[in-house]
Amino acid sequence: MNALIDGLNGILWNYVLIYGLLGAGLFFTLRLGAPQFRHFGEMLRVITSAPSTDKRGITPFQALTVSLASRVGTGNLAGVAVALTLGGPGAIFWMWMVALVGMATAYSESTLAQLYKVTTKSGDYRGGPAFYISKGLNAPWAGAVFSVCLILSFGLIFVAVQSNSIAEALAGSFGFNKFMVGGAVAAVAAIVIFGGIKSIARVAEILVPFMAGTYLLLAVVIMALNITEVPGMLWLIVSSALGLQEAAGGVAGGVMAAALNGIKRGLFSNEAGMGSAPNIAAVATPSPHHPSSQGLVQAFGCFIDTILVCTATALMILLSGALGQEGVTGMQLTQNALDEHLGWIGSYFISIAIIFFAFTSILGNYSYAENALTFLGLEGKLALTILRSACLAMVVWGAGQTVTTVFNFADAAMGLMAVINLTAILLLSGTVYRLTQDYFGQRRQGKEPTFVLSDFEGPKNGINPSIWTEDPHAERA
């Protein structure tokens, strides 16, 4: 079984998805007129201009922080270090490129998630890839496969992996028992998770800005203390990627190694095209009242994850001189870099960062799984209790386990998710194009964009007319 899963992952992640995710990003960038560059300011405007929501959804800012809770995890600490070790400084340049084109993919999938969202029996918004696959492409079977893969990977296995990271960090730095750590994490997570997606959103909008802000502030301080070296490090990243100098640190493969490892780590980190973030994007009440506005919010999430957080990790490592230490990679390399900058405090800071990054990832990953239950028709109290209990059990179990095997299984499930999602958004690219034209056409006329289904020139099948009415405040309380 292990050989079969490893073989499937090799095909999916080394060939199909590397080219598929990158190609989709380039396709949407060109077809939509590079919205991530031309309308970057609109992303900021949309995020900051929606202070409230209605009883059916969460705010755009809350949706952004929940998606960042899932995106910004231990991969931003360890994954960047792996990319530097295997691909050299040039790998970071390719992570940037992947994030910049991936912003167009993230925009597209979250825009579709908004368009095809539904209102549940309890009156809450739900949606995501399973819904636009089923309603937009009339393929409910594919939506069901997608949902099952999402629940298994994000809702169960990935939370075990994140719990394992917390347990390893606390055991290594403070000598805590791993299973006791797992139990404590599960207990705290239960308080949030049993409150549902809105509870997760309220916690995420506090924890995620604090977590990311503190980490970025530390990086800024370190760069300020080494300001004379920063331009040289940025040039090292660019020149190594373009082959303008010898590969640093004895990296085998030169430019190709930098490109391959940077592209892979970038795709894994920002999740654009994977079909994960659209699940929370659909829960938001968009402001302006248009599907594209929430697409812009989630595109900005890719920018924060890779261009800001991953770059912060890379520069702290490069400025420390720790890169190139024999046999040191991953989290250990990041920890050694912080030790060089901060002394003994560095190890403790990384341990605390892991706790915050991994815990918020547990919450974000679970929220996606709860959303997927709705598509499967399992939105009742019993089904939710079973899912929440299983998620928390995996948190406890993962704390004390070597999770390599199940992590490989999760990679395969997530790979299948991504293949289904990429196929769907490419087939629905015409709808994304029309929505984009409608949104920015209204902006050019000086209007606040409002989507009205009856005026939409694209296909209307599967779109809920009660949500997309002339009056965006209809049915609100």
VOGU-3710 file (C-alpha; in Angstrom, 3 decimals, decimal comma):
1> mnalidglng> 0,000/0,000/0,000  2,814/2,408/0,892  4,457/1,819/-2,475  1,160/2,510/-4,274  0,565/5,758/-2,372  4,164/6,884/-2,887  3,888/6,150/-6,608  0,632/8,080/-6,898  2,147/11,033/-5,036  5,181/10,947/-7,297
11> ilwnyvliyg> 3,003/11,259/-10,387  0,656/13,850/-8,915  3,144/16,160/-7,228  6,167/15,843/-9,511  4,314/16,069/-12,814  0,549/16,636/-12,934  0,164/19,278/-10,241  3,470/21,091/-10,670  2,577/21,881/-14,267  -1,173/22,010/-13,688
21> llgaglfftl> -1,132/24,516/-10,826  1,530/26,690/-12,438  -0,202/26,526/-15,818  -3,569/27,439/-14,315  -2,026/30,438/-12,599  -0,504/31,669/-15,851  -3,750/31,012/-17,744  -5,913/33,015/-15,334  -3,321/35,773/-15,103  -3,431/36,233/-18,885
31> rlgapqfrhf> -7,170/35,663/-19,410  -8,266/37,985/-16,615  -5,785/40,727/-17,462  -3,438/40,225/-14,485  -5,873/41,387/-11,771  -3,345/40,607/-9,021  -1,083/43,372/-10,393  -3,529/45,866/-11,890  -5,986/45,772/-9,003  -3,783/45,174/-5,970
41> gemlrvitsa> -5,143/48,334/-4,359  -8,694/47,041/-4,774  -7,762/43,989/-2,695  -6,792/46,226/0,204  -9,920/48,375/-0,225  -12,232/45,378/-0,139  -10,622/43,913/2,987  -10,743/47,160/4,937  -14,188/48,393/3,836  -16,334/45,609/5,306
51> pstdkrgitp> -16,636/46,167/9,072  -19,757/44,083/9,572  -21,647/41,070/8,262  -25,140/39,591/8,447  -26,402/36,645/10,462  -25,795/34,226/7,576  -22,054/34,731/7,081  -18,742/35,973/8,417  -16,872/39,142/7,433  -14,388/39,205/4,532
61> fqaltvslas> -11,600/39,897/7,052  -12,622/36,875/9,121  -12,629/34,714/5,979  -9,136/35,981/5,176  -7,813/35,176/8,647  -9,344/31,677/8,668  -7,763/30,893/5,282  -4,460/32,301/6,541  -4,808/30,142/9,661  -4,698/27,132/7,353
71> rvgtgnlagv> -2,129/28,510/4,871  0,357/29,965/7,355  1,566/26,902/9,228  4,754/25,099/10,065  5,506/24,918/6,335  6,302/28,625/6,442  9,014/27,836/8,982  10,290/24,412/7,914  9,219/24,358/4,242  11,192/27,483/3,361
81> avaltlggpg> 14,270/26,004/5,018  13,876/22,826/2,952  13,568/24,873/-0,253  16,762/26,773/0,621  18,637/23,574/1,434  17,642/21,721/-1,738  17,398/24,627/-4,176  19,605/27,351/-2,739  18,608/31,016/-2,369  17,212/31,028/-5,920
91> aifwmwmval> 14,338/28,802/-4,764  12,834/31,788/-2,951  12,604/33,731/-6,234  10,555/30,922/-7,753  8,348/30,826/-4,671  7,629/34,500/-5,361  6,780/33,808/-9,000  4,450/30,948/-8,077  2,669/33,102/-5,497  2,223/36,004/-7,904
101> vgmatayses> 0,592/33,879/-10,632  -1,193/31,786/-7,995  -3,005/34,903/-6,804  -5,023/34,789/-10,052  -5,972/31,154/-9,398  -6,922/31,924/-5,801  -9,069/34,806/-7,041  -10,849/32,569/-9,555  -11,695/29,647/-7,269  -12,949/31,854/-4,431
111> tlaqlykvtt> -15,026/33,961/-6,829  -16,716/30,779/-8,057  -17,238/29,608/-4,467  -19,108/32,833/-3,723  -21,220/32,618/-6,869  -22,471/29,075/-6,245  -22,830/29,206/-2,456  -26,021/28,111/-0,723  -27,943/28,855/2,457  -28,284/25,910/4,833
121> ksgdyrggpa> -31,371/24,890/6,790  -29,989/26,806/9,764  -29,612/29,913/7,596  -25,811/29,928/7,236  -23,803/30,385/4,047  -21,885/27,348/2,793  -20,088/26,659/-0,456  -16,797/25,780/-2,087  -15,413/23,638/-4,911  -17,837/20,774/-4,313
131> fyiskglnap> -20,741/23,157/-4,873  -19,463/24,798/-8,065  -18,400/21,398/-9,403  -21,885/20,025/-8,770  -23,953/23,063/-9,750  -21,731/24,699/-12,367  -20,623/21,519/-14,144  -23,536/19,225/-13,206  -21,118/16,689/-11,708  -22,323/15,984/-8,135
141> wagavfsvcl> -20,320/12,737/-8,027  -17,076/14,689/-8,478  -18,180/17,107/-5,761  -18,746/14,167/-3,422  -15,284/12,717/-4,147  -13,773/16,143/-3,545  -15,605/16,512/-0,217  -14,540/13,099/1,083  -10,896/13,779/0,153  -11,058/17,168/1,873
151> ilsfglifva> -12,497/15,738/5,096  -9,895/12,957/5,233  -6,911/15,186/4,473  -7,670/18,556/6,067  -10,208/17,553/8,712  -8,384/14,511/10,068  -4,818/13,832/8,914  -3,429/17,359/8,624  -4,646/18,240/12,113  -2,644/15,258/13,399
161> vqsnsiaeal> 0,445/16,550/11,585  0,037/20,025/13,104  -0,500/18,533/16,573  2,689/16,522/16,111  4,593/19,746/15,346  3,340/21,355/18,574  4,203/18,264/20,635  7,699/18,012/19,127  8,352/21,698/19,801  7,245/21,568/23,442
171> agsfgfnkfm> 8,961/18,246/24,125  12,224/19,515/22,632  12,250/22,912/24,333  10,523/22,219/27,644  10,537/18,418/28,037  6,735/18,045/28,062  5,094/14,663/27,514  3,808/14,541/23,924  0,458/12,889/24,663  -0,213/15,366/27,452
181> vggavaavaa> 0,496/18,147/24,978  -1,905/16,519/22,505  -4,609/16,339/25,158  -4,133/19,987/26,119  -4,229/21,132/22,477  -7,381/19,079/21,862  -9,059/20,562/24,934  -8,367/24,136/23,845  -9,314/23,380/20,239  -12,597/21,799/21,393
191> ivifggiksi> -13,703/25,069/22,987  -13,391/26,765/19,610  -14,386/23,955/17,251  -17,633/23,072/19,031  -18,738/26,647/18,478  -18,729/26,063/14,717  -17,252/28,065/11,852  -18,348/31,438/13,230  -16,551/30,699/16,489  -13,414/29,740/14,558
201> arvaeilvpf> -13,664/32,973/12,579  -13,880/35,091/15,750  -10,776/33,421/17,196  -8,861/33,553/13,919  -9,388/37,287/13,440  -7,578/37,841/16,749  -4,905/35,117/16,738  -3,801/35,228/13,093  -2,965/38,963/12,869  -1,126/38,702/16,206
211> magtylllav> 0,746/35,578/15,094  1,733/36,797/11,645  2,317/40,368/12,821  4,697/39,346/15,610  6,660/37,069/13,282  6,945/39,731/10,573  7,910/42,360/13,165  10,761/40,152/14,362  11,927/39,736/10,768  11,841/43,508/10,236
221> vimalnitev> 13,926/44,056/13,393  16,497/41,471/12,265  16,655/43,044/8,806  17,052/46,489/10,344  19,976/45,241/12,443  21,555/43,788/9,302  20,365/46,461/6,885  23,649/46,704/4,990  23,435/43,021/4,079  19,764/42,924/3,036
231> pgmlwlivss> 20,230/44,281/-0,538  22,957/41,717/-1,124  20,722/38,887/0,080  17,868/40,003/-2,173  20,279/40,126/-5,114  21,569/36,669/-4,136  18,009/35,314/-4,347  17,407/36,803/-7,809  20,840/36,097/-9,288  20,868/32,495/-8,049
241> alglqeaagg> 17,473/31,890/-9,625  18,538/33,284/-12,999  21,934/31,597/-13,087  23,898/34,848/-12,844  26,295/33,301/-10,330  27,351/29,917/-9,010  24,786/28,107/-6,893  25,287/29,016/-3,246  25,904/26,404/-0,587  26,992/23,746/-3,068
251> vaggvmaaal> 23,455/23,105/-4,253  23,381/20,423/-6,910  21,416/21,198/-10,027  21,878/24,962/-10,023  19,068/26,869/-11,693  16,888/23,805/-12,250  17,133/22,770/-8,592  16,201/26,293/-7,516  13,231/26,400/-9,876  11,896/22,926/-9,028
261> ngikrglfsn> 12,157/23,282/-5,253  10,917/26,869/-5,208  7,912/26,041/-7,367  6,996/22,970/-5,295  7,318/24,716/-1,937  5,466/27,764/-3,230  2,547/25,677/-4,462  2,346/23,739/-1,194  2,497/26,912/0,875  -0,055/29,223/-0,732
271> eagmgsapni> -2,558/26,439/-1,640  -3,795/28,368/-4,697  -5,766/25,963/-6,872  -5,942/23,246/-4,216  -9,596/23,961/-3,467  -9,104/24,555/0,272  -9,509/28,314/0,851  -12,689/28,594/-1,297  -14,514/26,619/1,397  -14,203/29,497/3,842
281> aavatpsphh> -14,427/32,175/1,135  -17,976/31,016/0,408  -19,017/31,506/4,041  -18,254/35,240/3,934  -20,819/37,931/3,316  -19,035/39,825/0,516  -18,624/43,560/0,587  -19,139/44,866/-2,065  -22,053/42,514/-2,781  -20,325/40,736/-5,666
291> pssqglvqaf> -18,619/37,307/-5,964  -15,394/38,889/-7,233  -14,871/40,906/-4,057  -14,231/37,773/-1,988  -11,979/36,447/-4,753  -9,833/39,556/-4,326  -9,646/38,986/-0,566  -8,361/35,429/-0,960  -5,874/36,454/-3,645  -4,347/38,775/-1,075
301> gcfidtilvc> -4,029/35,793/1,264  -1,525/34,222/-1,164  0,496/37,437/-1,079  0,654/37,462/2,734  1,537/33,776/2,983  4,398/33,638/0,488  5,589/37,131/-0,369  5,564/38,286/3,267  5,797/35,351/5,710  7,916/32,950/3,624
311> tatalmills> 10,242/35,759/2,559  10,657/36,764/6,214  11,789/33,225/7,081  14,146/33,085/4,090  15,860/36,383/4,890  16,303/35,486/8,560  17,993/32,233/7,513  20,191/33,831/4,854  21,262/36,714/7,096  22,231/34,267/9,850
321> galgqegvtg> 24,785/32,367/7,775  23,266/29,082/8,979  22,509/27,812/5,457  24,948/25,122/4,368  25,440/23,452/7,751  25,888/19,757/7,015  22,839/17,638/7,704  20,751/20,561/8,948  17,484/21,392/7,195  13,806/22,005/7,905
331> mqltqnalde> 12,768/23,315/11,293  16,245/22,773/12,731  17,745/25,164/10,174  15,164/27,850/10,976  15,796/27,342/14,680  19,582/27,598/14,215  19,102/30,820/12,250  17,080/32,386/15,072  19,696/31,208/17,578  22,328/33,103/15,581
341> hlgwigsyfi> 20,230/36,286/15,688  18,725/36,079/19,186  20,909/33,674/21,146  19,149/31,147/23,387  15,886/33,062/23,020  15,704/31,997/19,364  14,847/28,369/20,139  12,054/29,375/22,493  10,670/31,913/20,025  10,479/29,258/17,294
351> siaiiffaft> 8,768/26,845/19,693  6,135/29,450/20,550  5,744/30,347/16,853  5,159/26,679/16,022  2,424/26,495/18,678  0,557/29,464/17,220  1,111/28,538/13,550  0,111/24,900/14,062  -2,847/25,556/16,396  -4,446/28,066/14,036
361> silgnysyae> -3,883/25,592/11,182  -5,846/22,987/13,136  -8,772/25,400/13,414  -8,598/26,480/9,767  -8,289/22,929/8,449  -11,244/21,756/10,524  -13,446/24,594/9,236  -12,959/23,338/5,670  -14,069/19,847/6,681  -17,205/21,131/8,422
371> naltflgleg> -18,101/23,021/5,270  -17,681/19,844/3,193  -20,198/17,994/5,380  -22,902/20,347/4,159  -22,414/19,268/0,564  -22,694/15,618/1,590  -26,023/16,402/3,299  -24,564/15,786/6,765  -25,157/19,143/8,413  -27,064/17,764/11,402
381> klaltilrsa> -25,877/17,875/14,997  -24,921/14,176/15,110  -22,726/14,333/12,013  -21,010/17,497/13,233  -20,373/15,969/16,663  -18,823/12,882/15,069  -16,561/14,992/12,839  -15,481/17,269/15,691  -14,778/14,309/17,976  -12,791/12,523/15,258
391> clamvvwgag> -10,786/15,682/14,573  -9,915/16,103/18,255  -9,044/12,405/18,573  -6,595/12,837/15,687  -5,067/15,824/17,501  -4,334/13,610/20,518  -3,162/10,674/18,408  -0,944/12,762/16,155  0,917/14,332/19,078  2,778/11,119/19,867
401> qtvttvfnfa> 3,058/9,465/16,466  5,416/9,426/13,526  2,955/10,621/10,933  4,917/10,040/7,732  2,686/7,255/6,382  -0,634/8,964/7,017  0,828/12,246/5,792  1,643/10,561/2,468  -1,969/9,382/2,288  -3,156/12,925/2,950
411> daamglmavi> -0,891/14,192/0,175  -2,554/11,747/-2,215  -6,044/12,845/-1,120  -5,115/16,519/-1,439  -3,555/15,841/-4,838  -6,799/14,290/-6,062  -8,687/17,295/-4,657  -6,427/19,652/-6,594  -6,822/17,752/-9,871  -10,631/17,847/-9,581
421> nltailllsg> -10,626/21,521/-8,579  -8,226/22,640/-11,310  -10,309/20,875/-13,956  -13,451/22,554/-12,653  -12,145/26,125/-12,481  -10,613/25,866/-15,954  -13,934/24,629/-17,364  -15,698/27,500/-15,556  -13,116/30,119/-16,552  -15,638/31,830/-18,855
431> tvyrltqdyf> -17,879/32,516/-15,870  -14,924/33,932/-13,908  -14,074/36,178/-16,866  -17,636/37,570/-17,077  -17,760/38,206/-13,337  -14,414/40,004/-13,462  -15,533/42,178/-16,372  -18,758/43,006/-14,558  -17,004/43,944/-11,296  -14,317/46,190/-12,763
441> gqrrqgkept> -16,701/47,585/-15,364  -18,826/48,934/-12,513  -15,724/50,246/-10,733  -14,667/52,146/-13,865  -18,108/53,798/-13,874  -17,538/54,949/-10,308  -20,077/52,502/-8,873  -19,811/50,220/-5,872  -20,013/46,807/-7,637  -23,231/44,897/-7,024
451> fvlsdfegpk> -23,967/41,528/-8,591  -27,552/40,951/-9,670  -28,222/37,486/-11,062  -31,004/38,613/-13,376  -28,549/40,949/-15,149  -25,773/38,352/-15,473  -25,022/37,346/-19,062  -23,367/34,060/-18,146  -24,997/30,714/-17,294  -27,362/30,959/-14,326
461> nginpsiwte> -27,970/27,274/-13,623  -27,229/26,288/-10,032  -26,907/29,876/-8,729  -29,162/30,774/-5,805  -31,286/33,774/-6,875  -32,326/34,607/-3,302  -28,690/35,373/-2,403  -27,849/37,440/-5,475  -30,749/39,878/-5,542  -31,050/43,543/-6,467
471> dphaera> -31,024/44,386/-2,759  -27,843/43,034/-1,107  -29,440/43,561/2,304  -32,405/41,323/1,570  -33,135/38,797/4,329  -30,474/40,302/6,563  -31,046/40,821/10,236
//
